[in-house]
Structure formats: C-alpha cells, structure tokens
C-alpha cells in the first residue's frame, strides 16, 4: 500500500482491464470502508484489476492501515493507494451526521489529473455485483456524471412536501428534477468535466453556498444538463427507520416506484444512506447483506465495536410534531421560509 499527498503522482496501474474506484474515509469510518472494499473485490471479475484510491484528510493510524491491508491482501487483482487531501474545509457547510469529508469528491477533477474516469463510492454501502459492468456502460462523450435517480428527493418533490418543490425550483433551479441523482454511487467522467468546467468550480461553489444536501446538491446544480441516469439497482437505498419507502419513495411517479421495489429483490449495490446504519442498528432494512459481507471478511470485531441505542424523540420534537404535523400545509409553509433564509446557491455558476 502506497501513501500520497499529491494526486498528480498517482497513475492508473499498468494492468489490463483497470477499474478505478475512489472512496473517502475518516479513521472512524475505516471499518465500514473495509467492508465496502471487500464486497467490491469479492463480487468483482477476476479478469479485471481494481485500482482503489482512498481519500482522507487526517492521517490514518497504523491499526487502520493494517485493517485495509487485511482486506486487500486476500486478493491479487487489486491495488490500494491512500491520498491525503490537504485542502482546508472548515468553511464548508455540514450538519447532522454529515462530515466535511463528503465534499472531497468535488475535488476529483483536480485531485487526479492523470485519470479520465473514476467510480466514486460512499463507505456506507455494499457491492453485490461485478462493478466492472458499471465501468463499461456506454455514455455520450459530453456526459459529466452518471448516477441513480434519488427517489428520496424526487419523492419529496412529487409528494405533499411542496417545500421541496420550492427548494428544487427556486434554490437549485433544476430544469429536470426527475434527473436529480444520489451521490453515493457515481461515475465521474473527469475529462468531460475538465473540458466543460473550470476544474475548481465544483469546490468553489460548495465553499460559497449553503445547501440542504451539501455536495450532492452542488453536483446536481452545476452538472444538471450533463447527467446520465443509471439503472436504480446500482444504488438501492435502504428504508431508513422504516419511513423512507412508505412516506417518501411511494410518492414518486409509478414507474420509478415500481423500478425501486423491483430493485430491492435483486440489488446490485445496497446503500445505507441516512442516519440508521446497519453497524449501529442491526435490524435496519436490508442489513442482512451488510452482515454477510462483514462475516465473509471476518471484520466483526472492528465493525460492531459499539452500537447506538434507538434514538428517543425529544419532548420538544414531539410538541413540534403535534402543533405542526409532518406534511401539513402549515409545516410546509414554515419549511419554505426556512429554506429561503438558510439555504442558498452561489449565483455565479
């Protein structure tokens, strides 16, 4: 395993059928990153060489590095490099369970100048199909990103939450909301991005904007006319807290909802997006896939070190939900005003 502080020094390995995959991780997330990497290699074609690059902002401990090596040493068709991103990101807007590391993917065009294309994966997912099939999917030459439609956001947009319609239409100003993509699984066509955008534009917009879904909103807003949609089986989001499917995804157009429900029967990538993670909530939807990958790689001692108790709704939140019920007109009007004041997108893009 090699470590770098300058992405210009990293080149694709000299093998045939290279599949370049980039992830971003903190020390805390390394056990789950290891699970994702193991799932990639376990289900990947033995005819391909997997070029894995893990981006990080803080140096990993030797224990963390050993954990990654423990996984990759089982396979002879992969290369793993660590790239330290020295860019300061304290000014980037985050909230809740999201950390500033999420913005690192916006730097890919400048971080990896020797790469024409990469697949970007979040670390809270498991790959259940040969990801080389995603790599070799054909797209038009001017496409900058390929991803799966975000049925969570689209469901909010199409349903009773007209505050999301206000946000998409008036803050992000998307001309095709149905092409809003989820950023956990993305094909980055770096040459196309460099040819059509200033290489630092994505990060520049993120630093000056404050958006509800952070870097995901930046990618959708800036690249909206050059996005290709993938089969939704490539990014099957879990039913977070047993709420997402019944209350949000069910509000999407019938064809999208049907495709999602079908994808749950044979997911190619399962993504545990949201605040309920399978390592903290073992009964979470679709967690059996995660557990199987953990057991295969013998990562139980690292992954299940601590578990969070079920969150209890605070008395304050209960009162808010009582007086301003979810999906009520009153609540949506308040949210529209809140979005207008809190969120903004840099107008110079």
C-alpha positions in Angstrom: 0.0 0.0 0.0 1.4 3.4 -1.0 0.6 6.8 0.5 0.5 10.1 -1.4 -0.1 13.7 -0.6 -0.1 14.8 -4.3 -2.6 13.2 -6.6 -0.6 14.3 -9.6 1.8 11.5 -8.7 -0.9 8.8 -8.9 -1.3 7.0 -12.2 -3.6 4.0 -13.1 -1.6 0.8 -12.6 -0.1 -0.9 -15.5 -2.6 -3.8 -15.9 -5.2 -4.7 -18.4 -8.9 -4.0 -17.6 -8.3 -1.4 -15.0 -11.4 -0.4 -12.9 -10.6 2.8 -10.9 -12.6 3.3 -7.8 -12.3 6.2 -5.4 -13.7 6.4 -1.8 -13.3 8.9 1.0 -12.9 7.9 4.6 -12.1 9.1 8.1 -10.4 7.0 10.8 -13.8 6.3 12.3 -15.2 5.1 9.0 -12.3 2.8 8.1 -14.0 -0.4 9.3 -17.0 0.3 7.0 -14.8 1.3 4.2 -13.1 -2.0 4.6 -16.4 -3.8 4.3 -17.2 -1.9 1.1 -13.8 -2.7 -0.4 -14.2 -6.4 0.5 -17.6 -6.5 -1.2 -16.1 -4.9 -4.4 -13.4 -7.5 -4.6 -15.5 -10.4 -3.6 -18.0 -9.8 -6.4 -15.7 -8.3 -9.0 -14.5 -10.0 -12.1 -11.2 -11.8 -11.7 -10.3 -10.7 -15.2 -10.2 -7.0 -14.0 -7.7 -5.2 -11.9 -9.3 -2.9 -9.2 -7.5 0.3 -8.8 -8.6 1.5 -5.3 -7.9 5.0 -4.1 -9.0 6.1 -0.6 -9.0 9.9 0.1 -8.5 11.2 3.6 -7.9 14.4 5.4 -6.3 13.2 8.6 -3.6 10.6 8.8 -4.8 7.0 9.5 -3.5 5.1 12.4 -1.3 2.0 11.8 -4.2 -0.1 13.1 -6.5 1.4 10.4 -3.9 0.9 7.7 -3.5 -2.7 8.8 -7.2 -3.2 8.6 -7.3 -2.1 4.9 -4.4 -4.3 4.1 -6.0 -7.3 5.8 -8.8 -7.0 3.3 -6.9 -6.3 0.1 -4.2 -8.9 0.9 -6.8 -11.6 0.2 -6.9 -10.6 -3.5 -4.2 -10.4 -6.2 -6.2 -8.3 -8.6 -6.2 -5.0 -6.7 -4.0 -2.0 -5.9 -4.7 0.3 -3.0 -3.3 3.8 -2.6 -4.1 6.4 0.1 -4.2 10.0 -0.9 -4.2 12.7 1.8 -6.2 15.8 0.8 -4.6 18.8 2.4 -7.3 21.3 1.4 -8.9 23.1 4.4 -12.7 22.6 4.5 -13.7 24.1 7.8 -15.8 26.7 5.9 -17.9 24.1 4.1 -21.4 23.7 5.4 -22.4 20.5 7.1 -24.9 19.4 9.7 -26.3 16.3 11.5 -24.3 13.1 10.9 -22.5 14.5 7.8 -18.8 15.5 7.9 -16.8 17.7 5.7 -15.2 14.7 4.1 -18.3 14.4 1.9 -17.1 17.4 -0.1 -13.8 15.7 -1.1 -15.4 14.1 -4.2 -15.9 17.6 -5.7 -12.1 17.9 -5.9 -11.7 14.8 -8.1 -11.1 16.7 -11.4 -8.1 18.5 -9.9 -7.0 15.8 -7.4 -6.5 13.1 -10.0 -5.2 14.9 -13.2 -3.9 11.6 -14.7 -7.4 9.9 -14.6 -10.0 10.2 -17.3 -12.8 8.5 -15.4 -13.4 7.0 -11.9 -16.3 5.4 -10.0 -16.9 7.1 -6.7 -18.5 5.1 -3.8 -19.6 6.1 -0.4 -18.4 3.9 2.5 -21.8 3.0 3.9 -22.7 0.5 1.1 -22.0 -3.0 -0.1 -21.5 -4.0 -3.7 -23.2 -7.2 -4.7 -22.4 -7.4 -8.4 -19.4 -7.1 -10.6 -18.8 -3.4 -10.6 -16.9 -3.6 -13.9 -20.3 -3.8 -15.6 -20.9 -0.3 -14.3 -17.5 0.8 -15.5 -18.0 -0.3 -19.1 -21.5 1.2 -19.6 -21.5 3.4 -22.6 -22.5 7.1 -22.3 -22.3 10.2 -24.6 -19.0 11.9 -24.8 -20.1 15.1 -23.1 -21.7 13.4 -20.0 -20.0 14.6 -16.8 -21.8 12.3 -14.3 -23.8 9.1 -14.2 -25.8 8.1 -11.2 -29.1 6.7 -9.9 -32.1 9.0 -9.5 -32.5 10.0 -5.9 -36.0 8.7 -5.1 -35.9 10.2 -1.6 -35.6 13.7 -3.0 -37.9 13.1 -6.0 -40.5 11.6 -3.7 -40.4 14.7 -1.6 -40.6 16.8 -4.7 -43.6 14.9 -6.2 -45.5 14.4 -2.9 -47.1 16.7 -0.4 -43.9 18.4 0.7 -44.2 21.4 -1.6 -41.3 23.0 0.4 -39.0 20.6 -1.6 -40.6 21.8 -4.8 -39.7 25.3 -3.7 -36.2 24.3 -2.9 -35.6 22.4 -6.2 -37.2 25.0 -8.4 -36.1 28.2 -6.8 -32.8 27.5 -5.0 -31.2 24.7 -7.0 -33.1 25.8 -10.2 -33.1 22.4 -11.7 -34.8 22.2 -15.1 -35.3 18.4 -14.8 -36.0 17.5 -11.2 -36.6 13.8 -12.2 -32.9 13.6 -13.1 -31.7 14.6 -9.6 -29.1 11.9 -8.7 -28.0 10.3 -5.4 -24.2 10.9 -5.0 -23.3 7.7 -3.1 -22.6 5.9 -6.4 -21.3 8.0 -9.2 -19.3 7.6 -12.4 -17.2 10.7 -12.7 -16.1 11.4 -16.3 -13.2 13.7 -15.4 -12.1 14.6 -18.9 -15.6 15.8 -19.7 -15.8 17.8 -16.5 -12.4 19.4 -17.2 -13.4 20.2 -20.8 -16.7 21.9 -19.8 -16.0 23.4 -16.4 -13.2 25.2 -14.6 -11.5 22.3 -12.6 -12.1 24.1 -9.3 -15.7 25.3 -10.0 -17.4 22.5 -8.0 -15.4 23.2 -4.9 -15.7 26.9 -5.4 -19.5 26.7 -5.5 -19.6 24.5 -2.4 -17.4 26.8 -0.4 -19.7 29.8 -1.1 -23.1 28.0 -0.9 -25.1 26.5 1.9 -27.3 23.7 0.6 -29.6 21.1 2.2 -27.9 18.1 0.7 -24.4 19.5 0.6 -22.1 18.4 -2.2 -24.8 16.3 -3.7 -26.8 19.5 -4.4 -23.7 21.1 -5.9 -23.2 18.3 -8.3 -26.8 18.3 -9.4 -27.0 22.0 -9.8 -23.7 22.5 -11.7 -23.8 19.4 -13.9 -27.6 19.1 -14.4 -27.6 19.2 -18.2 -24.8 16.6 -18.5 -26.1 13.8 -16.2 -26.9 10.2 -17.3 -29.2 8.1 -15.3 -28.2 4.5 -14.2 -30.3 1.5 -13.5 -31.6 2.0 -10.0 -30.2 -1.4 -8.9 -26.8 0.3 -8.8 -27.8 2.3 -5.8 -30.7 0.8 -3.8 -31.2 2.9 -0.7 -32.4 1.2 2.4 -35.8 2.0 4.0 -34.2 4.2 6.7 -36.1 4.0 10.0 -39.0 2.1 8.2 -40.2 5.5 7.0 -38.5 6.3 3.7 -40.4 3.8 1.4 -43.9 4.2 2.8 -43.8 8.0 3.2 -41.4 9.3 0.6 -40.4 6.9 -2.2 -44.0 5.9 -2.6 -44.7 9.4 -3.7 -42.5 9.1 -6.8 -44.1 8.5 -10.3 -45.4 5.0 -10.6 -42.7 3.8 -13.0 -39.9 4.9 -10.6 -41.6 3.4 -7.6 -42.1 0.1 -9.4 -38.4 0.1 -10.5 -37.3 0.7 -6.9 -39.4 -2.0 -5.5 -38.2 -4.4 -8.2 -34.6 -3.4 -7.5 -35.0 -4.4 -3.8 -35.5 -8.0 -5.0 -32.1 -8.1 -6.6 -29.9 -5.1 -5.6 -26.6 -4.6 -7.2 -25.4 -2.1 -4.6 -27.2 -1.6 -1.3 -26.7 1.8 0.2 -27.4 2.5 3.8 -27.9 6.3 3.4 -29.5 8.2 6.2 -29.0 8.2 9.9 -29.7 4.5 10.6 -26.6 2.4 9.8 -26.5 -1.4 9.9 -23.5 -1.5 12.3 -25.5 0.5 14.9 -29.0 -0.8 14.1 -28.6 -4.5 13.1 -32.3 -4.8 12.4 -32.2 -2.0 9.8 -33.8 -2.7 6.4 -31.5 -4.7 4.1 -28.9 -5.1 6.8 -28.6 -8.9 6.1 -26.5 -8.0 3.0 -24.1 -5.9 5.2 -23.8 -8.6 7.8 -22.9 -11.2 5.2 -20.1 -9.1 3.8 -18.8 -8.4 7.3 -18.8 -12.1 8.1 -17.1 -13.0 4.8 -14.2 -10.6 5.5 -14.0 -11.5 9.3 -14.5 -7.9 10.2 -17.0 -8.4 13.1 -14.6 -7.2 15.9 -13.9 -3.9 14.1 -17.4 -3.2 12.7 -19.5 -4.0 15.8 -17.4 -2.3 18.4 -20.2 -0.1 19.6 -23.9 0.1 18.9 -26.1 3.1 19.3 -29.4 2.7 21.3 -32.6 3.6 19.5 -33.0 7.3 19.5 -35.9 8.6 21.5 -37.9 11.5 20.2 -37.3 14.5 22.4 -40.3 16.1 24.2 -39.6 19.3 22.2 -39.8 17.4 18.9 -43.0 15.7 20.0 -44.6 19.1 20.7 -43.4 20.4 17.3 -44.9 17.4 15.6 -48.1 17.9 17.5 -48.7 21.5 16.6 -47.0 21.4 13.2 -47.7 17.8 11.9 -45.5 16.4 9.2 -46.7 17.1 5.6 -49.2 19.7 6.9 -49.6 22.9 4.9 -48.6 24.9 8.0 -45.4 22.9 8.3 -44.6 23.1 4.6 -45.0 26.9 4.6 -42.7 27.2 7.6 -40.1 25.0 5.8 -40.3 27.1 2.6 -39.5 30.2 4.6 -36.7 28.3 6.5 -35.2 27.1 3.2 -35.3 30.6 1.7 -33.4 32.0 4.7 -31.0 29.2 5.4 -30.0 27.7 2.0 -28.5 29.4 -1.0 -26.6 28.5 -4.1 -23.8 30.7 -5.4 -25.4 32.7 -8.3 -22.3 32.9 -10.4 -22.3 29.4 -11.7 
